[in-house]
Amino acid sequence: MIYIIMGVSGTGKSTLGKSLSEKLGWPLHEGDDFHPQENIEKMARGEPLTDQDRLPWLLQLHEVIQRERCSGADALVVCSALKRHYRQILLSGSRALTPSSGSDQELLPPGFPDVVFLFLHGSYDLIHQRMVARRRHYMRAELLRSQFDVLEPPLDEEKVLPLDISRSITDMVLQVEKHFISCMPPTVVS
């Protein structure tokens, strides 16, 4: 199983990822570590990233996801994945960039059975308070509005588990564990 932990900045994606990694013993791929330096500098200046800025980053994360899927390993990937098209790039790589006369939904399947998006969501005010309080992070609180403006919450067909960030990390970890157990094939007793 691959869980992609998504949501706007400040929702606690990295914190949840670290907790899940410790609890489950799975590798954690922190999306921020894959941003090119130019993206980090742009966000530190308070400039929102464009789709063009995000594309190499998303394609690199797609490679990580594919590598983990092909190995049959369980893993966690932290990535904001704000738009449906970004999530399709994460799943299908450059195939998601092919122009089509139809919609994104017609172009690509909604997802893979072994990849689930964990959508961390909450109110703007709560998330803004968290961002103002955190230290040593390049993503400035002033950029939060731009993230909410482009956010396309995932649809059920995208294989999503919504997680309300007003709950504790412990509660969210338990919810993810229950989800993982429910996805496991039943064991056959002979």
ChimeraX attribute file (.defattr): number of C-alpha atoms within 10 A of each C-alpha:
attribute: neighborCount
match mode: 1-to-1
recipient: residues
	/A:1	19
	/A:2	21
	/A:3	23
	/A:4	27
	/A:5	26
	/A:6	28
	/A:7	29
	/A:8	25
	/A:9	23
	/A:10	26
	/A:11	26
	/A:12	20
	/A:13	25
	/A:14	21
	/A:15	13
	/A:16	22
	/A:17	25
	/A:18	20
	/A:19	17
	/A:20	24
	/A:21	17
	/A:22	12
	/A:23	12
	/A:24	14
	/A:25	12
	/A:26	17
	/A:27	17
	/A:28	20
	/A:29	21
	/A:30	18
	/A:31	21
	/A:32	15
	/A:33	11
	/A:34	15
	/A:35	17
	/A:36	13
	/A:37	9
	/A:38	11
	/A:39	20
	/A:40	18
	/A:41	13
	/A:42	15
	/A:43	17
	/A:44	15
	/A:45	13
	/A:46	16
	/A:47	16
	/A:48	19
	/A:49	16
	/A:50	9
	/A:51	12
	/A:52	8
	/A:53	15
	/A:54	15
	/A:55	17
	/A:56	14
	/A:57	19
	/A:58	26
	/A:59	18
	/A:60	17
	/A:61	24
	/A:62	21
	/A:63	15
	/A:64	16
	/A:65	24
	/A:66	17
	/A:67	12
	/A:68	17
	/A:69	17
	/A:70	9
	/A:71	9
	/A:72	12
	/A:73	12
	/A:74	17
	/A:75	23
	/A:76	26
	/A:77	24
	/A:78	25
	/A:79	26
	/A:80	23
	/A:81	26
	/A:82	21
	/A:83	17
	/A:84	18
	/A:85	16
	/A:86	22
	/A:87	24
	/A:88	25
	/A:89	22
	/A:90	26
	/A:91	24
	/A:92	20
	/A:93	20
	/A:94	14
	/A:95	12
	/A:96	18
	/A:97	15
	/A:98	8
	/A:99	10
	/A:100	10
	/A:101	7
	/A:102	8
	/A:103	9
	/A:104	17
	/A:105	12
	/A:106	10
	/A:107	16
	/A:108	14
	/A:109	13
	/A:110	18
	/A:111	18
	/A:112	14
	/A:113	11
	/A:114	13
	/A:115	20
	/A:116	20
	/A:117	23
	/A:118	24
	/A:119	24
	/A:120	24
	/A:121	19
	/A:122	17
	/A:123	12
	/A:124	15
	/A:125	9
	/A:126	13
	/A:127	21
	/A:128	19
	/A:129	12
	/A:130	15
	/A:131	21
	/A:132	12
	/A:133	10
	/A:134	11
	/A:135	7
	/A:136	5
	/A:137	11
	/A:138	15
	/A:139	20
	/A:140	19
	/A:141	19
	/A:142	15
	/A:143	20
	/A:144	19
	/A:145	14
	/A:146	13
	/A:147	18
	/A:148	16
	/A:149	9
	/A:150	11
	/A:151	16
	/A:152	15
	/A:153	18
	/A:154	21
	/A:155	11
	/A:156	10
	/A:157	10
	/A:158	18
	/A:159	17
	/A:160	20
	/A:161	19
	/A:162	19
	/A:163	22
	/A:164	16
	/A:165	21
	/A:166	14
	/A:167	10
	/A:168	11
	/A:169	18
	/A:170	12
	/A:171	13
	/A:172	21
	/A:173	19
	/A:174	14
	/A:175	14
	/A:176	18
	/A:177	15
	/A:178	11
	/A:179	13
	/A:180	13
	/A:181	10
	/A:182	10
	/A:183	12
	/A:184	9
	/A:185	7
	/A:186	8
	/A:187	6
	/A:188	5
	/A:189	4
	/A:190	3
